[in-house]
Amino acid sequence: MSKLIRVEIDDSGLPAPTPEIEQERKVAIFDLLEDNSFVLPGRDGQDAPEGPFGLVLAIRERRLVFEITTEAEAKVVDFHMSLGPFRQVVKDYFQICKSYFDAVKKLPPSQIEAIDMARRGIHNEGARVVQERLEGKAEVDIDTARRLFTLICVLHFGQ
């Protein structure tokens, strides 16, 4: 069973999230646990670790950290990645989300729909960055990558 069964956000050392950010986090974790695909390939001639897995997502020393554990919470592997490849798409995503929330308050549905389509496009771009950065480390489908991108955005909020 190659999937995530536990997802935690380690935001120690980061400012407290706003209620909106906290809600995004809860929804993304719920959706991720409901449906995800997370496969760890074999490395260095060893067999692939068997899931299900737990995930702790954190930012430490200005790096994105994926801590992967077994169902019994034994450490499997940690991935440390540069935040650089995520910075622009996260910035774009926050800007389009702000535009979307502002639009919902005062624009007609057709304009809101256009902004929402742009938001989804940027979200998909972020998901592709997640898949690229995890290449060779973990295989995730596009929906799992989208939800992971949302959680990365939540962590970025505190940066």
C-alpha positions, 0 to 999 in steps of 0.5 A: 500500500503505497500511500500516506496515512499520516501527514503533519506540518512542523511549523515550529519557529514559524509565525502562527498561521492566519485562520485562512491559512490554518483552514487551507492546511486542514483541508489539504491534509484531509484531502491528501489522506482521503486520496493519495499515491506516494511510492518510494523507489528502491535506492542503492540496490535495495528494495523499495520500502513498503508503505503506508507512510507517514509524512512530516513536512517542515522548513528547516535551515531554509530548506524544505524537508520531507520526513518519511516514516513507516506506519509505526513511525520508524524513520524511512528517509528524509528529503531536503530540498532547496526552496528556490524552485518553489519561490516564484510559483508560491508567490504567484499562487498567493497573488492569484488567491488574493485576487480571487478572494477580492473578486468574490466580494465584488466581481460578476461570476464570469470574471471570478471564473476567469481568475479561478481558472488562472488560480488552478493553472498556477496550482497545477504548475506548483504541482509539477514543480513538486513532482520534478523536485521529488523525481528519483525520491518519491513518485506522486500522482498529480492530485497528490502533488497538488495537495502537497503544493498547498501544504508547501504554500502553507509553510511558505506563508511563515517565511 
